[in-house]
Amino acid sequence: MVSASGRYIISFNGEIYNFRELRTELKTNGSAIAFRGQSDTEVMLAAFDRWGLRGAIRKFNGMFAFAVWDREMGILTLARDRCGEKPLYYGWMGGFFLFGSELKALRAHRCFSGRISRNSIALFVRHGYVPAPYSIYEDIWKLPPASILQIPGNANAGYLGPTSYWSVKDVVESGARDPLYLTDHEAVARLDSLLTDAVQLRMVADVPVGAFLSGGVDSAMVVALMQKCSARPVKTFTIGFREAGYDEAAHAAKVAKHLGCDHTELYVTPAEAMGVVPMLPVLYDEPFADSSQIPTYLVSRLARRQVTVSLSGDGGDEVFGGYTRYQWADAVWRKVAWLPVKSRKHIAGLLASVPHRTWEAIFRAISPLLPAPARQTNSADKVQKLAEILPADSREALYYRLVSQWNHPTDLVLGASALPTTLTERDGWAVVPDFVQRMMFLDTITYLPDDILVKLDRASMAVGLESRVPFLDHRVIELSWRLPLTMKLRDGQTKWLLRQALCRYVPPGLVDRPKSGFAVPVHEWLRGPLRDWAEQLLDADRLRREGFYDPAPIRQKWADHLSGRHNRMPELWNILMFQAWLEHERASRLGALDASSTCVS
């Protein structure tokens, strides 16, 4: 779209939720703007004319990735939303500057080289995703969240690096300098009011709107506020699994009934869930290995049958302290820090020596004896993770091990070197006194944009569904970081403030249960119906022939997993998702060879 002045031309992916307020502001400040339509894109262009690019972007409340060509200055500007809900890739290839929301768009260009970065593979093996600013390809980058990149039209394969227009680090440190002193009642009321506005903004659409509902605190809060703002029953969607420990559909149904929603649930068979696996390399465009990508796609597909926009509860854990590791990791460190590292390694060895299946049997036996709040899901996996983190020599090293599937990926990936990331470059960390706050901050700037939001965006867009995330309204994040940690974690309870706000709409008993996550039993499928598929991808000769991995440690973990001695699904799923992606990528490249031509800039 071209601006009314003719100066700006925009290509835009996303939504500006407050465009109506901005439109009113533009029209009432002595402007002679005559809007031709009702779109947010037109408002964005008018805002650029009025406030300039950076000034306008700071006013936007939304999710977006866009490119703007300034005819007057001869400058191309790329920009991405504050939390990274929408993706944006870019890079120089053969004298051309390429950019787009998907790697497949860049791959379509005749100059795209497609050289796979071994260093990025090592990062992917560690985390299960390729962290920004890197991509799986050499010379192709992800624009970080809350960033602007400007390229002069006469640039010759060069530009200055991205600059920030907002940062979580600034928000965290500003919140520490200028805290809010509120009573519990005042804080609950403040959060309720702000979240209501965030939800209401995201319900504005000229297409049907619904919500994902798991029955947990975050999605229940979003749906409760949607129902508060709606004169009709809100359409909600959940999927269930018959396997014990993986079904949240019953909890979601109770919440939906209490709130009066128009609820749809679908129980998925293992065969239906596993049917998604071959699609994953296409959906995610580069290697991506969060196994909850499978149910996320399935619930998106279910919702798309009735709605075009769906609100999600993602972000609540990072913003309000919902992950159990926040309390668990802090407690572990406090209890073991006094022990010499050598002693901790010995304890870790003892824990790891007990087979995974034995731990599962132990926890099954003792679980009925424990009070409901003390019962944990995946307890055997937690013991296995405990064994991995005990040798850490600092709190920060412990956290790094917690968020790593492979602790020494450059030993596994042939020819790889360790790249610096946000997690290794401490100069970019917010200065906060508490270990839990540091974990929350780091999750918000790494795991949230590079895993959670990638998973949600690609799965929903694959079926033509637009997902919107109220908890990532920047005003909500800014409020949260001005409140003390005791309003997020209190008396052994996560997301304390959010739970208090939810109590206004839903009885606590409907949502108070151990956090389980959005999971499927992939570890069991790898020993059963997915075994042949995995064996083919993990074949030692194949791995040697492809030349990316040392096969020995992979084959060892595969043998450990098949024996039931350990649950190696997280490590193996990373390798399998790369292997499946590589197979698809090479097949696509071969299919495109006939249509290719010599690249001349």
Summary of the structure (lengths in Angstrom):
residues: 601
radius of gyration: 24.3
end to end distance: 26.4
largest distance: 74.8
contacts: 1943
relative contact order: 0.13
helix: 51%
strand: 13%
